[in-house]
Amino acid sequence: MAMNFDPFRELDRLAGSLLAGSNGPRSVPMDLYRSGDHYVLDVDLPGVDPGSVDIDVDGSVLTIRAERTLGAPEGAQWLTRERQPGTFVRQLTLGDGLDVERIAARYDNGVLSVTIPVQESSKPRKISVMTGSTDTGSSAASPQLAVEGAGTAG
């Protein structure tokens, strides 16, 4: 059986395991984007049992924790082992205006998708402009929008 040996990949793997510690939590890659009135956080968790995924919010910190365990037949002799077992952790600080009570999560094909809705009070909205009525004899002032220094369009 032919095996490719890449010394740079091996050095990177070794440095990563020494710096992160073999039993310490590791960070996972993620994407974050806004779609309409909610944010979506996609986290790669390949090979993770969905039952081991734990998501919690404490104040303004969202924490995602997952555990990956790898089994092998008894007596197996490893030729290479690049898939690391262990705990994966990712923390995000949530800003104001998010509805943390309605956060939802879904795990599908090794990707955890967390949906974080925007609060109703923080969503963009239209403001209606009231104008005064000129045909009534009322002395009461109607709400008006006044803009100082506005020129005329020509």
N, C-alpha and C positions, 0 to 999 in steps of 0.2 A: 504494500500500500504506500503510495507516494504522498508525502505531506509537504506543504509549502511552509517555509520558515521565514517570517518577516521580523528581523531583529528590532526594528523601530516599533512595531506593534507590541512585541514582547516587552520592550523597555517602557512603553506607555502603560501597558497593563500592570507591570510591576510597580512603577511609580504611583499609579493610581491606587493600588492596593496598599502600599506603604503609607501614602499620605492620608488616605481616607480611613485607614484602619480596616482590618479584615472583618470586624464585627460591627463597625459603626454604620449609622444610616447613610445612605447615598441619595444624591439628588437625581431626579428624573427629568427628561426633556418634556417641555410643554409648549403649547401655543395658546395665546389668549387673544380674542377678538370680540368686537361688539357687533351684534346683529339685531337691528331694530331697538327694542326696549329691554334688551338683556345682554349680558356678557356671557361668552362661552369659553371655558377653560378645558382644553384637551390635553390629557397627560398620558404618555406612553407607559403602559405597565404590562409588557408582554410576559406571559407565563405566570401571572399572578392569579391566585385563586380569588374570585370576587368576594368570597366570605372574609378574606383577610383585609379588605380595604376599609379604612376608617377615615371618615371625614368629619371634622368638627370646627365650629366657630367659637372662639373665645374673645369677646370684645370685638376688635376689628381684625383679628388674625384668623385666617382660614388655614387649617392644617390638613394635609392629605398624607396618610400613612398606609403603607401596604407591605406585605411580607411575601417573599418568593422563596419557596423551598424546592430543592431539586433532589430527586431520588435517583438511585442507581441500583442495579441488581447487585446482590451480595457477591463480593469477590471480583467486581469489575475493576479493570486496570485502565485508568484514565490515560488517553493519548493527548488530549488537549481539553481544557475546561475554560471556556471564555464566558459562559453564562454564569454569573455570580449569584448565589443565593444571598438572602439577607433582607434587611428592612430598608424601604425606600421612603423618604420623607420630602415633602415640598410644603413651604409656608408662604402665604401671600398676605400682605396687609391690605385690607379692604378700605376703600375711601367712603366718604359720606354719600348718602343718596342711594344706597343699595338696600334691597329688601332681603336681609339675611334670614328672615323667617320663611321665605319661599324658595330657598336654594334647593335645587334638585340635581341628582346625579344618575348616570347610566354608564354601565360597563359593557362594551361590545367589541369583540375581536381584538382584545388587548389594549383598547383605548378607553380611558375613563373620561367621560364628558360631564363637566359640572356647569350647570346653567345658573347664573346669578342675575336675578331680575333687578331692574331699576325701580325705585319707589315711585309711586304715582306723583308725588309732589316734586320729584326731580325730572320728570319727563317734560320735553318741550311741549308747549301749548300755545294756542292762538289767544291773543288778547283783543277783545272787541273794543272799538273806539266809538264812544258816544259823541254826538254832536248836539248843539243847541238848536232849539226850534225857533224859527224866525216868524212863523205865522200866528203864534199865540201871543196874547197880550200879557202873559205871565211875567211877573218881575223876578220870579225865582230863577236862579241860574241853573242851567243844565250842565252836566259834566261835559267838559271839552278837553281836547288835547291841544296844548299850546306849545309851539316850538319856536324858541327865540333864535333870531339870526337866520331863519330859513329864507332862502331866496326863491325866486320864481324860475321855473324851468322855461327855457326859451327855445 
